[in-house]
Amino acid sequence: MRLNILKIFLFLTIFSLSYGIVSAQSYDFSISNNTTIQYTTGDEHVTVKTEYIREVRNSSYYYSTQGEKVFHIPDLPKAKQYELELERQYKRDSLKVTDSNGRSISYSVEELNFGEGIYVKVPNYKQTTYGNPYKIFVEYKTHDLVKKIYNHVVLIAPALHEDTEFQQVDSSSGTRTSFSYDLKVIVDKNISDIVKVFPTKYTTQEGKDTTIYSFSSQERIGNSPYLEFGTSQIYRFELRYKTPKTDTIIPEKYSSMLKALSTNIYELSLPREFEETSQRVKIEGIFPQPSQIYKDIEGNILAKFEVPANKSSEIFITGYIFVQQDTLQNQRVIPDFPLAEYFDLISKDNGLKKYLTHTKYWEVNDSYVQQEANKMLTESKTFLELVKNDYKYINDRLEYDESKANSDNERIGAKAALMGGGSVCMEYADSMIAILRAQGIPARAALGYSNLNTLSKTNEEGSTRHQWVHIWVPGYGWLSVDPTYESNNMLIGQNIEKILWETFYNEELSNIKIYSADRTSSTDFSDYSVKVFAVYEVPNIEELLDYSDIQSVQEKNITAIDTLNTFVKTTALGKSLVILLPILSILLVLVLALSFVTYSIRRLKSRKVS
């Protein structure tokens, strides 16, 4: 699954000018394109206002009334066409173009191809002379720059393109023009606590009713400013597995008397706890009652369900997942060890060795993977620097393949992905795990659900699983890193827009197991679905259950009784024994009874003779 990444660039149109004789001063002209994004708590849109100011600083020049200024309003990348059409209409309906006195100015709108945005063309309405600035204000509303899930709000602003220039010199006249593209994001005091700001260089200004976050032009080059508010989220999950009828021999009337005659056993993973986001799980309902709940060595929660094999059935589990993150002011620090110190600490923990091994899809020992891993290793001095260099390397080498995401999505492994193979989140994570392990950094696969939203914005067929990376950090624990999020604003550390379901130190990416005496596919999960969506609150929270309230949760330890139970109920030989043993028992009883009767008759006759 690809994260819904908003990476919008502001494209700028620069027009050539006719100049006269050059005067000796710093700049002859200055042009400001300053943008304000204002958000009011509770809204699902922002108001964008661009202030265009053109000034003549050299009295020898002026701008004529000829020509026009073109403003670019971007589309949301990767959006569907009908979504773009609706959002463009919303922007056009709210569009205002005014002068410095608030008077409306005539303009025209040019619709570009979907995904390219729209142009707002404003003819020059007056001359621009020395001491008489020319101003245009363009204002519109959009949903593109905000994601709101109850009290959790993310605001994103457009980045400036990498080739944006802040000064130009006319080749014929030598006149110089300066450009600025400053940004302000304004929020009210009712918004949740701030938890993240990117880029990290910014200024704040506290007002009576608002807070203003300001970003300079230089900080916006290639960086989409990002502000996140809200420290907690609640998600509801609904797991549904429609188990098929696999046994066409044993009638239901017989299995209702003896379930072992026709039983399939399903082993499923359930959402787990996770320290980094204080993730905890509460169960609302679980049907049927699991025969076992246990925790594996990774901390994953696994449950076994015994369902009829001779009729269709359903496993249905509902509950809530609670996640939290720190405020910006009290943010948990990720230790940034010098590499030598980090590796020394890792070497002392034998339990981490399994997170460094070579597997089919994490080709740690491959010469190419080793070569690439060493490049970043030699360029880095600290642990976090190395992780960020690896992240950037993965982003630079891999390209997300939308067609693969919408297909059967065959897993190709780290090496093939690094060499140009089609990649989705699985390959991004596999590649980074292989690189990290080749560098001696313990890493594992994390599976869960990401980019979550409310029920109305969640796919009816279920949520799409997402894969990312966990890295072991002494003194911190497992650190989440999601390289599929392609941005300078790297997704490292706490994130409450995703929930963790299960983790793997080996190449397996599923804990689902099916035990059946009948012919059935152990890899066909078409009738398995998980839906995860945000909720504002939990009704009757005191009635929710911990796993331990349902069954005693034990460490996974397969006993002889477990093996025998599975053998008897889910193998052909076991089922034969279930059928034959009662018959043999009855025959044995009859034989014994007959023998006893025969013996008794013989003794009776013997007494009469005597």
N, C-alpha and C positions, 0 to 999 in steps of 0.2 A: 504494500500500500504506500502510495506517495502522500506525504503530508501536504495539506493545502497551503502551499507557500506563497506568500504575497511578496513578489519582488517586482515592483513597478518602477520604471525609469521615466523621468521627466525629460522629454525630448524638446530641445530648444531650437527655435528658428532665428537665425541672425541675418539681417538684411544689410546689403552693401549700401554705402552712403556716398554722396557727392561732397567732396571736401574742397576747401580753398587753401590758403597759405597756412602753414603750420606755425603755431606759437610755441615758445619754449616754456612748458609747464608740465606737471606730472601727467594729468589726463585731460583730454579735451572733452570727453563725454563720459558719463556714468549711467549705467542701466541697472536698476534693482528689480529683481523678481522675487519678492518676499512673500512667503506663504504662511497663513495661519490656519490651523485645523482646530476646530472647537468642538468639544464633546460635552453633552449634558447627561448626567447620570440618569439611567433608565431608557435612554434612546437607543435605537439600533442603527443610527446614522450619525454622521458628523457633518459639520458645515465647513467647507473649504473656501478660503478667501485668498486670492492672489492679488497683491498690490504691485502693479507695474509702474515704476517711476523712471522717466528718462530725463536726464539733465544735461544741459550744455554748460560746460565749465570754462570754455574759451569763447569770449565774446566775438571772435572772428567767424564763428560758425553758427549754423542753425539747422534744424530739421524742417523740411517743408511739409505741407499737408498731403503730399503724394505718398502712396504706399499704405501699408496696413501692418498691424501687429497680430501675430497668430499665437493663440494659446492652445496648448495640447492638454486634453483631459483623457487620461489613460483608461483602458479597459482592465478588468481583473483577469490576469493570466489564467489559462486552463479552464475558464468558466464555459458552461454550455451556451449554445447560441441563444436559446430562449431566455436564459438568465441575463445575457448581455443585452438583449433587446429590451427587456424590462428595466434593467438598470440604466441604460442609456436614456430611456424615456423619462425615468425619475430624475436624472441629472438635467435633462433639457427643461423639464417642467419647473425646476427650481432655479434655473440659471438666471443670473442678473449681471448686467454689465453697466457700470456707472462711471462718472467722472469724479473729480475731487470734491465736487459740490453735491454729490449724491444724485445727479441727474442721469437718466437712462441714456445710453449711447447705442446707436444702431450697430448691429453685428449680424453675421451669418454663421451657420453651422455646417461643416462638411463632415459627413460620416465616412470614416475609413473602413477598411475590411475588419471583420470581427476579430478582436484581439489586439487591434492597432489603435483603438480609441477614436476620438473625434477632435476636430479642429474648430476652435471658435475664432473667427476672423473679424477683427475690429479695424475699420478704416481710420486713418489718422484724422482726428476731428479738429485739430488746430496745429499751428506751427509751434515748434519747441525752440525757444530762444534763451539766451543767457539770462539767468535770474527768473525764468518763467518755466518751471518744470511741467512736464507732460505726464498726467497720471491716468491710469485705467485700473478699475477694481472689478475683478471677475469673481463671482460667488456662486456656489452651487452646493447641493447636498448629495451625499453618496453613502451607500452601505459598504462599499468596497474596502474602506480603510478602518473598519471596526468589526470586531467579533465579540459579541456579548453573550455570555451564558450566565444568566442570573446576575450574581454579584462579581463574576469574573469577567474582566473587560481587557481586550487587547486592541491597542491603537497602532496602526502602521502608516507611515508616510512614504511618499515616493523617494527613491534614491536619485541622485544625479548620475548621469552617464559618465563612464570612465574618461571620456575624451572632452568633458566639459572644460571650457577655458574661462579664466577669470580676468583675462585682459587680451585685447587684440590690437594689433598695429596695422593700419592700412598700408598696403604695400606701395601704393602710388603717392599718397600724401604724407605718410608717416604719422598721421594722427593716431592717438591712443584712446581706447575705450576700456573702462573697467566694468566688470559684471559682478553681481552678488546674488545669491540664492539662499538667503537665510530662512529658517523655519521656526515657527512657534507652535507648540501644542498646548492648548488651554483646556483644563478640566476644572470642574467645580469641586467644592469641598465635601460633597456627599459621596464621592466615589470611594471605592475600597482602597485599602493601603497599597501603595506602590511596591512592586516586588522585583521589577527588572526594567532597566533603561539601556537602550543601545542606540547609537554609540555611547561609550562610557564618558566621553567628553561633552558636557552640556552644562548649562546654567539653569537655575530655578529662581523664580520670583514669586513670592507669596503675597497674594492680595487678600482683601477681606473675604471675598467669596470664591476666588479662583486661585489655581496654581498654574504658572506658565513655565513650560520646559522649552528652552531655546537651544537650537542646533545651528552651528555655523555652516557656511557653504562648503568648506573643506571637509568637514566631518560627514557630509552627505554623499561624497564621491564614492559610488559603488556600495553605499550602505543605506538600507531602508531603515530610518529611525523607527524604533520599536519601544512601546511602553506597555507594561503589563500591570494590571491592578487586580488584587484578590488573592487571598491566602488559602482558600479551601474550596472544595467542590464535592458534591455527592453524585454518584452515578448509580443508576439502577441497572441490573443485568438480568436477562432472561435467557437461560440455556434450554434449548429444546432439541431433543433427539428422537425422531420418529423411528423406532426400531421395527424392522420388517419381519414378516412371517417367514421363517426359514424351514420349519418342520411341517411337512405335508403328510406325515405318517401317523403320528400319535394324536388321537382325538382329544379335544379339550376336556371331555367328561372324565377321561382317565388321568390327565395331568392335573386336573383340579383336586384329585384325591392324593396324588403324589407328584409334587412339582418337579422333582428330579427327573421325571420321565421326559420332560421337554422344557429345557431351560437354556437360555443364552446368558453369558456374563459379560457385561460392559464395564470397562475401567476408564473413567474420565477424569480429567484434571479440572479442578475448581479454582476460582480466583484465590490468590494467596496474599499474605501480608508482605510488606516491603518497608524497610527502615527509612530509606532516603526521603520518601514522601509520607511517612507515617501511615502507610496504606493499611487499612483494616477492613474486614469483611463481616457482614451480618447476613444471615439467611432468613428469608421470609417464608419460603415453602420449598419442600423437596419431595418429589414423588417419582418412583416408589421410594420407600425407606431404603437407604443403602445398607448392604450387608457389612461393609467395612469402610472406614475413613482412616487414611494414614498419611504421614508426611515422609517424603523421600529425602535423600541426602542433600538435595538442593533447596529444601524448604518448600517444595511444591506440595499442594494438597491434592490427593488422589482418592477417588471414591469408587467402590465396586457396586454395581447394580445387577440383580438377578431378575430377568424378565422372561415371560413366556416365549418359547420359540415357535409354538404352533398357532400364534395369532399376532397381529400387528399390535404394537403397544407404543408407549411414549415415556421418555424420561424428561421431566420438566423441573427446573430449578430456578427460583427467583431470589433476588436479594439485593443488597446495597453495598457499594464500595465507597469508602471515605478516604480522601487524599488531602494532604496539606503541604504548604510550602512557606518558607520564611519571608518576612518583609525585607525590603532592600536594606533597611537600617540594621536589621538583626540577622542578616544572611549567614548561613552556615559556610564556613571557609573550607574550601577544598585544599588540602595540604599540597604544596608545590615543592616536593623534595628535590634536591640535587640528584641527578640520575644515579650516581654511585651509591648514595645513601638509600635510595628507593630499592635498587637491586639487592643491596645488602639485607634490607628488611625482608624482602620477598624470599630470599634464599633460606631464611631461618624457619620458614613455614612449609613443612612437607605437604600439608593439606592442599597447597596451591598447585602442586605439580600437574594435576589432571587438567588444569586450565591453561597449560602450556603445550599440550601434546598435538601431534600431527593427526589429521583425520582426512577422510576422502574429500571433503569440501573445504577444509581449512588446511591447505597444503603448506604447512609450516616449514617443512624440511626441503621444499622445492628450491632449487638454486635461483630461479627468477624471483620468487617471493622473498627469499633471503636478501637478494641483491637490492630489491626495492626497499625493503625494510631498513637496511643499513644506511640508505641515503638519508632518511629522516633521522635515524639514530645519531649519525655523525654531525648533523646540523643542529642538534638540540642539546641543551645543557641541563634542563630541569624536566621533571615528570610532566607538568602541564604543557610546557612548550612542545614536548614530543607528541602528546595527545593531540594538540591543536595542529601540529604539522602533519600528523597522520590523517586527521579529519580533512584538512585542506587538500592533501594528496588524493584522497578518495574522491572528493568532490571534483577535482580537476581531471581525474582519469576516467571516471564512470559517467555515463549519461543515462538518465532515466528513460526507460523504454515503455511508453504508454501501451503499445500493442501487446507487449508481454504481460503487462499488468491485467489486461483484459482477456488473456488466453489461459491455457492450462498451466502456464508458469513453471516450466521445467527448471529445476535447480541445476546451475552449471558450475558452482564452486568459485572460490576466490580467484584462482589463477586465470581462468577463462574470462571472468569479469574484468580483471585488471588488464587483460590483453584485448579488450574491446567487445566482449560478449554482451548481449542484451541484459540489462540490469533493472531490477526493482529493489524494494527495500531489503529483500533477502540477500541479494548480491552485495549491496552496500554494506550490510552488517557482516556477511561472510568475509568480504575482502578486508574489512578493518580488523576483524578478529584474527585472521591469518597474519596480517602485518604486525599486530600487537604481540601475538604469541611468538612470532619470529624474532621480535625485539626483546623477548623475555618478560613481557608484561602479561600477567594473568587476565584472561578475558573469557566471557561466556556469551551465549545468545540469550536475549530477552524477547519474549513473545507476549503480546497483549493487544490492546486496542488504543488507537491514537486519533488525534484530530476530532475528538468527540463533540457532540452537540446535543441539542434538545431532541425530544421524541419526534416532533414534527419535521425535523431536518435529518432524521436517521432513516436509513434504508429499511423498508419493511421486511426485506429478505434477510436482514441481519447485518451486523457490522463486519468490516474486513479486518482480518488479522494483520498485525504490523510487527516487524522484527527490528530490533535495535541491539545495542551492545552494552554490556556491563564490564567495567574494569575494576579490579580490586585495588583499593587504596588503603594502606595501613592507617589506622586512626580515623578513618571515614567509613569504610565498608565498600559496598558495591556502588560505583559511580555510573550513572546512566549517560550514554553518549549516543546520539542519533544522527549518523552521517547522511541519512537520506534527506535531511533538511539542509538543502544547499544554500548556504548563506555565510557571510562573514560573521553574522550573529549566530554563532555555533550553539547547537542545542546540547549543552553539557550541564549535567546536574539536575536539580529539581524541576519537575514539569507536571502540573496537575491537569494538563490537557490529554493525558494518557493514563491508562491503568495497566499494571503488570498482571499477567495471568500465570505465566510459568517461565522457568529458565532451564537452560541446558548447557552442560559442560562438554557434551559430545555432539556429534553432528545430527542426532535426531532432533526433530522440531515438533514432535507431537507425543503426548502421553496417552492418547486414545488407543485402547486395545480391546479386541473383540474375541471372546472365546466361545466357540460353537461347534457342535458335533455335525452340523449341516454345512453344506457348501455355501459359503457366503464370503463376500469380499471384505477383507480387513482394512482396505484402503479407500473404500467408497463411503465418503462422509457427506453425500449430497443431501441427506435428510438431517444433518447436524447443523444447527445455527445458534449463534450467540448474538444477542442484541444488547448494546450498551448505550445508554443515553443519560444525560444530566437531568437531575430533578432539583427543585428548589428546597424541598424538605421531605422528611420521611414520616408517613402516617404511622401512628402506633409503634414508635421506635422501641418502646419497652417490651413489645411482643416479639421482636426479632431474636434470632438464635445465633449463638456461636457454634462452630463445628462441634465442639465438645458437648454441646447440649443435645446434639443429634446422635452422635456415636463417640465412644472413647477414641480419641485420635492417638494412634501409636506410630512410632517410627516404623518405616517399612521393613518388615522382616517376614519373609515367606516361610511359614511353618509347614510341617508335614500335613497338618489338618487342612491348611489352605490348598496345598497341592492335591490332596485327596478329594477335596470338595470340587475343585475345578476339573479334575480327571473324571470323576463320576458323572458330573452334570454336562460336560461339554466335549466328551470324546465318544466315538462310536462304541468302543469297548466298554467305557464306563456306563453308557446307557444300556448296553446289552446286559451288563451285570445288574443294573437296577431292575431290569425286567426279569432276568433269569433267577436272581437270588431269592425273591419271594417264592417263585415256583419251586425252586430247589429246596427251599426251606419247608414248604408245604409237603413236598414229596418225602423229605427226610422225616418230617413229623409222622406222615402216614406210614412210612416204612417202620419207624420205631414203634408206632402204635400197633401195627400189624404183628410185628415181632413180639411185642409184649403180650398181645392177645394169644398168639400161637404158643408162646411159652407158658402162659397161664393155663391154657387148655391142656397142654401136655402134663403139667404138674397135677392138674385136677384128675386126669385119667390115671396117673401114676398112683395117686392116693387111693382111688377106688379099687384098683387091682390089688393093692397091698391089704 
